[in-house]
Every structure is written in C-alpha cells, then in structure tokens.
Amino acid sequence: MKIALVYDRVNKFGGAERVLLALHEIWPDAPLYTSVYDKENAEWAKDFKIIPSFLQKMPFAKKNHESFAPIMPVVFESFDFNDYDVVISVTSEAAKGIVTKPNVLHLCYCLTPTRYLWSGYEQYFNKGFKRLLMRYPIAYLRLWDKIAAERPDCYIAISETVRARIKNYYHRESEIIYPPVETEKFKIRNPKSEINTKYFLIVSRLVEYKKVDLVIETFNKLEWNLKIIGVGRKMRGLTRLRDSFGKAKRKNIEFLGQLTDDKLLAYYQKCEAVIFPQEEDFGIVALEAMACGKPVIVYDKGGASETVIDGVTGFFFKEQTVEALAAKLQSFKAESFKQKDCRQQAEKFNKERFKQEFKKFVEDRWKNHTKIISTS
C-alpha cells in the first residue's frame, strides 16, 4: 500500500502539524505534497520528503499564502497521484480538492470546512469594504469548495464540532478520530523556574478568531499576569491593544513568541491555568495543558467543550465578553482541581491511541476499496 500525504501549506507549527508528525511515524516513507514549503518556519518537517507545488517559485508565496487563495484550486488540482494507492489529505482549506483516479483511495482528515468561506465568514469579512472587495472571489471559492468536497472517498472529522460542520456545509457523513496529544512529552512536573509570580497562560496563533484580544482586555481590567505564547499576523495589533492601557498596566502582559516544546512545557507546568477563549475545531492546547496537570478555562463552544470536564479539569464561560471571562477568573481557585484528574482526561487522547485508530481505519478502508475496484 503506497501512501501520500497532502497538506494545505507547510509554513507554521501547530496542532495540525502534530497530526502530520504522527502520520509520519505510521508511514515514514509517505511524501508530503503541499502548496508551499517554508523551511525557516517549518523545521518540524525536515524529516519529510516535501513536494511543493508550482506556487513555491512565486515571490512572497511562502509567507503570504492568504493572498494566493483564489488560485489554490489550480494549485492542488495540478498534482499527480497516479502512482499511489492511498492519498490522505489533512486540510482546513483546499487540499481536499486534489484529483485522483477511481483506483486511488482518497481519505480526507478534515480539520474543519474552510473557515473563511463558511463558519468563520463573518469574522473574516466583517467590514463593508473588505466584504465588498471579496464578494466575487468568495463566491467562486465557495462554488469550487463545494465541488472539491465531493472528491474524497470518505471523511474523518477531528471532533463532533467538525463532523457537524462537514454535514452542514458539505452534506457528507464522517467518522471521528480525535487528534493526537503528546502525553509523553507534556507531563506533570514541578520544574525549577525563575518565575515566582502567578500567571495565566495563552498558547495560540495570533489570528483574529482565536480571541486573544478578549483575554488581553480582561487581564488589563483585572491587572493580573498573563503570558502569551505564539505568533501570527495580529501580533502588532495585539501589542498595541496591550499598550493602550498605559505603562502601569502593560507590564502584566507578556508576549513570548514561538517557543520550543521544552520551553512551552515549563510554562504549562508553572501556570495557574490555560485560557482558551475561542470556538476551536478541536483544541489540542487544552489537552496539552491537562496533560501537565493544569486546568483550562474554556469558552463553552467548539471542540474543547468535548474534551474538558466542567468543574473537574477546568470550567466553561458562556459568553465571549470581558465581563463573563473576568467573572469566571475571579471565581477560579487552582486548588479546586486535581492534577491527576486533568492528566487522566488528557491520556484518553494520547498519540498511540491516534496512531492505532488511524492506521486501522486506513487499512480497513483500503481493503474495502480494493474489493469494490476489483468487482467494478
């Protein structure tokens, strides 16, 4: 069984990239096809055989992929997968739109239906001029996305939240395999640290839908300590938001940038709790925190609401407002949560579980596919 992997773009690191690393452990010889490959920002992919598209040669494409969204359909339709038995697309955008012949089994591990076209449209295009400017490109991309959504032979969703979106927007059924959590890497420990002050933690890409601005506003109101790990296109705006509250308050919020897993681990282990203010597709950060024995303060929608046990491994807040989040934080008591409860919940989503489930799913589907092909 010859396998290929396909991913939207290899130019960052996050939860989806951890999925690809786990798949690489199952099938180390499987090449990874993608639109663009940025070695500088994707060191995690150094052991993969990366096959980028023609977009790789275009100026600025590696770091400004959003500007090339209108041609992504052509990008992924240009690949040839005739030499493979199984192609696995891991995607939240255009990678599901690859073209394969009937004898090739195409499985789509769907991170979410394209966010800026469907569930997140209002967030991405909430300004009149921007919405007007993108009206026709979005109409075209929505039409293509619907067509592309018919191409995979079957879908795997990363959560109940995503399964519902696949059904709603693509009218396709799917099975759920939760993404892997590195529970052997993220552990309970009390490391030595120079940090003596109490702080809460955010680990996130700094993009609009992650709602980091909500947390910054809340912590400036409370004047509590907040550390933010991650990078993204909203970094400058979020820094200005923090600084707009004055010098006296800005000292309580610190941007730490992108960290190695070892440094990230230490911040998980020393924090009071991790804050998860967005409606996420799955929310691997919440489980990494719980693997370290830390509770999570979670917005009560999306994938994280499926993994956090309210009152046991964290608690939910109902509205994405400063008032709602501040009220929950003020009622938070770290001693109310047991490290072992958080850890046990995270272990249900460990990487070995993912690898076993995914490998079995692919092998079963391949056997069924070969039977269908042989009788047709």
C-alpha positions in Angstrom: 0.0 0.0 0.0 1.8 3.1 -1.3 0.6 6.3 0.6 1.0 10.0 0.0 0.0 12.8 2.4 -1.3 16.2 1.3 -1.5 19.4 3.5 -2.5 22.9 2.7 0.8 24.6 3.4 4.0 23.8 5.4 5.0 27.2 6.8 4.0 27.1 10.5 3.6 24.9 13.5 0.5 24.0 15.5 -2.0 21.2 16.2 -2.3 20.1 12.5 1.4 19.8 12.2 1.4 17.4 15.2 -1.1 15.3 13.3 1.3 15.2 10.3 4.2 14.2 12.6 2.1 11.3 14.0 1.1 10.2 10.5 4.8 10.3 9.5 5.5 7.9 12.4 3.0 5.4 10.9 4.1 5.8 7.3 7.7 7.3 7.3 8.1 6.8 3.6 5.0 8.8 2.6 5.8 12.0 0.8 4.1 15.2 1.8 2.5 17.3 -1.0 1.7 20.9 -0.3 1.2 24.3 -1.8 4.3 26.0 -0.3 7.2 24.9 2.0 8.9 27.5 4.2 11.9 25.7 5.8 12.6 28.7 8.0 9.3 28.4 9.8 8.7 24.7 9.5 11.7 23.0 10.9 9.4 20.2 12.2 9.1 19.0 8.5 12.8 18.4 8.0 12.4 14.6 8.0 9.6 14.6 5.4 10.0 14.3 1.7 8.3 17.6 0.8 6.8 18.0 -2.7 5.7 21.7 -3.1 3.6 23.0 -5.9 4.5 25.5 -8.6 3.5 28.2 -6.1 6.8 27.6 -4.4 8.6 29.6 -7.1 6.3 32.7 -6.8 7.6 35.7 -4.8 6.2 36.1 -1.3 4.0 33.0 -1.6 5.7 31.1 1.3 4.9 33.8 3.9 1.8 35.4 2.4 -0.3 32.4 1.3 -3.6 34.2 2.0 -3.0 36.4 -1.0 -3.0 33.4 -3.2 -6.3 31.9 -2.1 -8.0 32.4 -5.5 -5.5 30.2 -7.2 -5.4 27.4 -4.6 -7.9 25.3 -6.6 -5.4 25.2 -9.5 -2.5 24.6 -7.2 -3.9 21.4 -5.7 -5.5 20.1 -8.9 -2.1 20.2 -10.5 -0.7 17.3 -8.5 -0.5 13.8 -10.0 -1.2 10.9 -7.6 -1.5 8.1 -10.1 1.5 6.2 -8.5 -0.2 5.9 -5.1 -2.8 3.5 -3.6 -4.0 5.8 -0.8 -3.8 9.6 -0.5 -4.6 11.2 2.9 -5.4 14.9 2.7 -5.1 16.8 6.1 -6.9 20.0 5.5 -8.9 23.0 6.5 -8.8 24.5 3.1 -8.0 23.4 -0.5 -6.0 20.2 -0.1 -9.2 18.1 -0.2 -9.6 19.3 -3.8 -6.9 17.1 -5.3 -7.9 15.0 -8.3 -7.4 11.2 -8.1 -8.4 8.3 -10.3 -11.0 5.8 -9.1 -8.4 3.2 -8.2 -6.8 5.6 -5.8 -8.4 5.9 -2.3 -8.6 9.5 -1.1 -9.3 9.9 2.6 -9.8 13.4 4.0 -8.8 14.2 7.6 -10.8 17.3 7.8 -9.6 19.9 10.4 -12.7 22.0 9.5 -14.5 23.1 6.4 -12.7 26.1 5.0 -13.2 28.6 7.8 -13.2 31.9 5.9 -15.7 30.5 3.5 -18.2 29.0 5.9 -18.2 29.0 9.8 -15.9 32.0 10.1 -17.0 34.1 7.2 -18.5 36.9 9.4 -15.3 37.1 11.4 -13.0 37.3 8.4 -15.2 39.7 6.4 -16.9 41.8 9.0 -16.1 45.2 7.3 -18.2 46.5 4.5 -15.3 47.4 2.1 -13.5 44.1 2.6 -16.7 42.1 2.2 -17.5 44.1 -1.0 -14.0 43.7 -2.4 -14.0 39.9 -1.8 -17.6 39.3 -2.9 -16.8 37.7 -6.3 -13.7 35.8 -5.2 -15.5 34.3 -2.3 -18.5 33.3 -4.5 -16.1 31.5 -6.8 -14.2 29.8 -4.0 -17.4 28.7 -2.3 -18.6 27.1 -5.5 -15.2 25.3 -6.0 -15.1 24.3 -2.4 -18.5 22.5 -2.7 -17.2 20.7 -5.8 -13.9 19.8 -4.1 -15.8 18.5 -1.1 -17.2 15.7 -3.3 -13.8 14.4 -4.3 -12.7 12.5 -1.1 -13.9 8.9 -0.9 -14.6 9.4 2.8 -14.1 12.0 5.6 -12.6 11.7 9.0 -13.5 14.6 11.4 -11.3 15.7 14.2 -14.3 16.3 16.6 -18.1 16.3 16.9 -18.0 20.0 16.2 -16.2 19.5 12.8 -18.4 16.5 12.0 -21.5 18.7 12.3 -19.9 21.3 10.1 -19.0 18.8 7.4 -22.6 17.6 7.4 -23.9 21.2 7.3 -21.7 22.7 4.7 -20.6 19.7 2.5 -23.6 17.3 3.1 -21.1 14.5 3.7 -21.0 11.9 6.6 -17.8 11.4 8.5 -16.3 9.4 11.3 -14.3 10.9 14.2 -10.7 10.2 15.1 -9.6 12.8 17.7 -6.1 14.3 17.0 -3.0 13.1 19.0 -1.8 14.6 22.2 1.9 14.2 23.1 1.2 13.0 26.6 4.7 11.5 26.9 6.1 15.0 26.2 3.7 17.1 28.2 3.8 15.8 31.8 3.1 16.8 35.3 6.2 18.1 36.9 7.3 21.0 39.2 10.4 22.3 37.4 12.8 24.9 38.9 11.9 28.3 37.5 12.9 31.9 37.9 9.3 32.8 37.6 7.9 33.4 41.1 4.8 35.3 40.2 1.4 33.7 39.5 0.3 33.9 35.9 -2.3 32.6 33.5 -1.3 31.3 30.0 -2.4 31.5 26.4 -0.9 29.3 23.7 -2.2 30.3 20.3 -1.6 31.5 16.9 -2.3 35.2 17.0 -5.1 35.5 14.5 -8.5 37.1 14.8 -10.7 34.1 15.6 -8.5 33.0 18.5 -9.9 35.9 20.5 -6.7 36.8 22.2 -7.8 40.4 22.3 -10.6 39.4 24.6 -8.2 38.0 27.1 -5.8 41.0 26.9 -8.7 43.3 27.6 -9.8 41.2 30.5 -6.4 40.9 32.1 -5.8 44.6 31.8 -9.1 45.2 33.7 -8.1 42.7 36.4 -4.4 43.8 36.4 -3.4 40.1 36.6 -0.4 38.4 35.0 -0.8 36.9 31.5 1.8 35.2 29.3 1.1 34.7 25.6 2.9 32.1 23.6 2.6 32.2 19.8 3.0 34.3 16.7 0.7 35.5 13.9 -0.5 38.3 11.8 -2.3 40.0 14.7 0.8 40.4 16.8 1.3 44.1 16.1 -2.4 44.9 16.7 -2.5 42.9 20.0 0.7 44.6 21.2 -0.9 48.0 20.6 -4.1 46.8 22.4 -2.0 45.8 25.4 -0.1 49.1 25.4 -3.2 51.2 25.0 -4.0 50.6 28.7 -0.9 52.5 29.8 2.6 51.8 31.1 1.5 50.7 34.6 -0.8 48.0 33.3 1.1 46.8 30.3 3.8 45.1 32.5 1.3 42.4 33.5 1.0 41.0 29.9 4.0 39.5 28.2 4.3 38.2 24.6 6.8 35.3 24.5 6.7 34.5 20.8 7.1 31.0 19.4 8.8 28.6 21.8 10.4 25.1 21.6 8.3 22.3 23.2 10.8 22.2 26.1 10.2 25.8 27.0 6.5 25.5 26.3 6.3 22.6 28.7 7.8 24.7 31.5 5.3 27.4 31.0 2.4 24.9 31.1 3.7 23.4 34.3 4.1 26.6 36.2 0.9 28.4 35.2 -2.3 28.7 37.2 -4.4 27.7 34.3 -4.6 27.9 30.5 -7.2 30.2 28.9 -9.0 29.0 25.8 -11.3 31.8 24.7 -12.1 30.8 21.1 -14.5 28.4 19.4 -12.0 25.9 18.3 -12.2 22.9 15.9 -10.6 20.6 18.5 -8.3 22.4 20.8 -5.1 20.4 21.3 -3.7 23.1 23.6 -6.4 22.5 26.2 -5.3 18.8 26.3 -1.6 19.6 26.4 -2.3 21.8 29.5 -4.4 19.0 31.1 -1.6 16.5 30.4 0.6 18.8 32.5 -2.0 18.6 35.3 -3.3 22.1 34.7 -7.0 23.2 34.5 -8.4 25.0 31.5 -10.7 28.0 31.3 -12.7 27.4 28.1 -15.4 29.1 26.0 -18.3 26.7 26.0 -18.4 26.0 22.3 -16.4 24.0 19.8 -14.1 21.1 20.1 -12.6 22.0 23.6 -16.1 21.6 25.1 -15.9 18.0 24.1 -12.6 17.3 26.0 -12.8 19.5 29.1 -14.9 18.2 32.0 -16.6 21.2 33.6 -15.7 21.5 37.3 -13.1 18.6 37.1 -10.5 19.6 34.5 -11.5 23.2 34.0 -14.6 25.2 33.6 -16.6 27.0 30.9 -17.6 30.5 30.4 -20.7 31.1 28.3 -20.2 34.5 26.5 -17.1 35.9 24.8 -17.2 39.1 26.8 -14.8 40.7 29.2 -17.4 40.6 31.9 -18.1 36.9 31.5 -14.4 35.9 31.4 -13.5 38.2 34.3 -16.3 36.7 36.5 -15.0 33.2 35.9 -11.4 34.1 36.5 -12.4 35.8 39.8 -14.1 32.6 41.0 -11.2 30.4 39.9 -9.3 28.5 42.6 -6.4 26.4 41.4 -6.6 24.2 44.5 -10.1 23.1 43.4 -8.6 21.0 40.6 -6.6 17.8 41.0 -3.6 17.2 38.7 -4.4 13.5 38.3 -7.9 14.3 37.0 -6.5 16.6 34.4 -3.8 14.1 33.4 -6.2 11.1 33.2 -8.5 13.0 30.9 -5.7 14.0 28.6 -4.4 10.4 28.4 -7.6 9.4 26.7 -6.4 11.4 23.6 -2.7 10.2 23.6 -0.7 9.8 20.4 -0.5 6.0 20.4 -4.3 5.8 20.5 -4.5 8.1 17.5 -1.9 6.1 15.5 -3.7 2.8 16.2 -7.1 4.2 15.3 -5.9 5.9 12.2 -3.8 3.0 10.8 -6.7 0.6 11.3 -9.2 3.0 9.6 -6.9 3.4 6.6 -6.2 -0.3 6.3 -9.9 -1.3 6.6 -10.9 1.3 4.0 -8.2 0.2 1.6 -9.4 -3.4 1.8 -12.9 -2.4 1.2 -11.8 -0.1 -1.7 -9.9 -2.9 -3.4 -12.9 -5.2 -3.3 -15.1 -2.5 -4.9 -12.5 -1.8 -7.6 -11.9 -5.5 -8.4 -15.7 -6.1 -8.9 -16.4 -3.0 -10.9 
